[in-house]
């Protein structure tokens, strides 16, 4: 196990380039299962979640190779349709192999998913959607068993909530279903658009990219494709927040600022100034941070994956604000750790009242989940003295060389084995 040691008080300056999006790359890897032969995915982040997904695919019989940020996945000789618990328990995103497996092979047996403990994140919508496409679903000994021996059939599916995972699973199932599938109240996140682009490159017929209604006309077979992963907007937002919390000036490249429009709007309201380009954003902050209320919502609203980093910023703002978490019920777990550093936060249900303090103080803290862990590192950047963040395996699940990139920007950050 490792810790991240942060010595605060240094404004960040310079440039950093983000990797491909974790939340997209994992689903693109699953999509490669839909076609026999070798698909190539570029701009893939080197993070532990990607390694776990590679192991999941290899367990199924796929051959996975890596050269720098390029993954090759040959799904021509799949020998199993079962994903083991010991792999799926490490990462919730592995549930998305369910749709591709049942679409291509007519059956799948997938262990119930794990991942960050930030809420129930039920898979009901995945299951109900697949059932509407004609899959028979059973739950047995911690596994989801799906079967469609005669193949899937297009249907009209309305999601209760614009779930990213359910939208992705249903998209990958529908592309090989007979007839037309319409998914209403679909998630609109940029990562969904990225998956649509890869599926279309593989020969799928999908209309409605970027909208809440996706129309999929099933095809008989797909072919391997080459695709580049979209830049990671959450990694980009985390570095922008790091610059803001330290009062520095940083240019973040490798992503589309339009994918962070709500975050940038809120940061501007908090006193940050931005210069935006097609694939980059430069942020600076000179005066005190101003308090700004935020409420998380599905895209294009404020992303739940940026809520913790924004709360760390608001912990030193000049005044009080209200942060409302509408997506995951356990997403405030890191706030107790932030309070150990001197933050003034009161939580009631899914709302947090954050009263800015003059300074945070370095302290030993524990990373409770991926984004909460990153937020604690950001708080350490602004704190007096040294902060030791433990349980950083959560952070390395989603950030490629997080400590190293911060150090390049002048942060006093290092990884240390416990």
C-alpha positions, 0 to 999 in steps of 0.5 A: 500500500502507498500514501500520497504525501502533500506539503501545502502552500505552493501555487501550481503553475505550468501545463499538464495534459490529461489522459483518455477518459477512464469512464469511456475507455472501460466501455470501449474495451467492453465494446470490442467483445462485439466483433471477432478480430482485433480492435485498437483503442488509442489514448487509453489511460494507464490506470488500475481500472483499465488493468482490471478490465483487461484481466476481465477480457482475458478471462473471457478469452480475448487477447489484450496487448498494450503499447504505450497508450494503445490497446489492442483487443482480439475478441476472435476466440472468446472461450467463456461468457462468465466474469469471476467475482474476484475481478468484478468486485474490484470495479463496477464498470465491468458490469458493461460486459453483460450487454455485449456478451448476451448480444453476441453469444446469447448468454452471459454470467456476470458477478454482481459488481463492486467499485467505489462505495458511494451509493447503491447504484442499483443495476435494476435499469440494466436488467429491466432494459435487457429483459425488454430486449428479450433477455431472460435474467436470473440471479443466482449465488451473487451472479447475474445470468442472462440468456437469449438463445434466439437472439435479442429483439429491438424494443422501446425502452424508457429509463427511469433515470439517465443512467450512464451504465444502463445506457451503455449496456443497452446500446451494446446489446441493441446493436446486434438485436433484430429490429429497432431499439429506442432508448429514451431518457438516455444519458447524454454524457460525452463518454456515451457519445464516444461509445456511439462513435466506436460502435458506428465505426464497427458498423452499428446503426445509431441515431441521436448521438448526444441527445436523450433519445437514441435509436438503434437499428440492429445489424447482423454482425459488427467488425473490429475498428480503431478508435481514440478515447475522448479526453478525461474531462474529470481529470481535467476538472481536477487539475483546474480545481487544483490550480484554483485552490492553490491560487496558481495558473495552469493550462490543462490540455487534451480534453474538450472544455465544452464537456466541462461547461457547468464546472467552468461556469461555477469556477468563474462564479467562484472568482476564477478566470479562464482562457479556453481553446478547442482542446485546452483551458487555462485557469487562474485565480488571484483574489479569494475564492467566492462561495458558490452553490452547486447541485449535481445532476446528469450531464450537462449538469454539474458532474457528481464526479467533480463534487468532492473537488469543488467542495475542497475549493469551497472549504477555503472560500470567503463565505458559506455555500450549499452543495447538493448531491443528487446522484449518489447518496454516499458521496459525502463520506470524504467530508469527515476527512476534510473536517479533520483538516479544519474544514467547517462542513455540516451535512444533512441528508444529501446537502452539505453546508460548507462555511469557508475557513481562513486556512486548512491544516495538514493532517493524516486522512484516508481516501474513501473513494476515487474522487474523494481521495483526489479532493483530499490531495487538493485540500492538502495542496492548500493546507498548512504543513503536511497531509498524508493521504492513505488508501490511495489505491482508490485514486490510482483506479482513475488517475494516471500518475496523479502525484507525478503530474501535480509535481510537474506543476510545482506541487509538493507531492510524492508517493510513499510506500507504507 
